[in-house]
Amino acid sequence: MEQPITGFHVDEEGHWVAELACGHNQHTRHDPPWQNRPWTQSAEGRAGVLGQCLNCLKCDQAAPKDRP
């Protein structure tokens, strides 16, 4: 299910995690060539994708919300 990005935080390993409107979190790693998300590397880039949607597999599985 598509859910808008509402914010970001860094996990304990230093990877960026998108916070979704549904209450789930999703890693948004920039790990070329497998995952190409250069926008995660700057505050401006992350701000530019706020409101855009990511496919939330946790919603599809009716998983409970993640803790902030």
N, C-alpha and C positions, 0 to 999 in steps of 0.2 A: 504494500500500500504506500502510495506517495505521501510524504510528510514534509512540511517546510522546516528549514534550518532556522533555529531561533538564537543560537549562540554556539560558543566553542569553549573547550577547556583542554588542558594537557593532561594525559594520563601519567601514571607513575614511571613509565618508560620513556617519556618525552614525546609521545605521539599525539597529534591533534585529534580530538574527538568532537564530532558535531552533536549538538544537543537539538533534538527534534521536538516539534510542537506536541507530539503524542506522549512525550515523557521518556522516550527511549534515547539512547546514545548510539552513535555509530562512528567507528574509526574512519578517518579521512587521511590516510597515509599518502605521502608523496614518496614513492619508491620506484623510480624509473628503472627499467622500461615496463614493469608490471603494472604499477599504479602511477599515473601521471597527473598529479594534482599540484602544480606549482603555486596555485593560489593559496595553499595552506601555509606557505612560507612567510607571508607578510600580513600584518594587521589589515592593510588596505585590501589585500586579496580575500581574506576571510570575511571582511565587512561587505565586500562586493557580492558574496553569494548568500548572504542572509535573506531568507524568504524563498530561496530556491528549494526545490524538493529533491529528496533522496528516497529511494525505495526502501522502506522499513520492513525487513523480513520478520522482525519481532512482532510487529502489528499483525502480519499475516498468520503468525503462529499464536496469536492472542497471549503473548508473554506479558508478565507484569511489568510495570514501569521500572526503569532503572533508577537507582539512587543518584542524586546530584553529586 
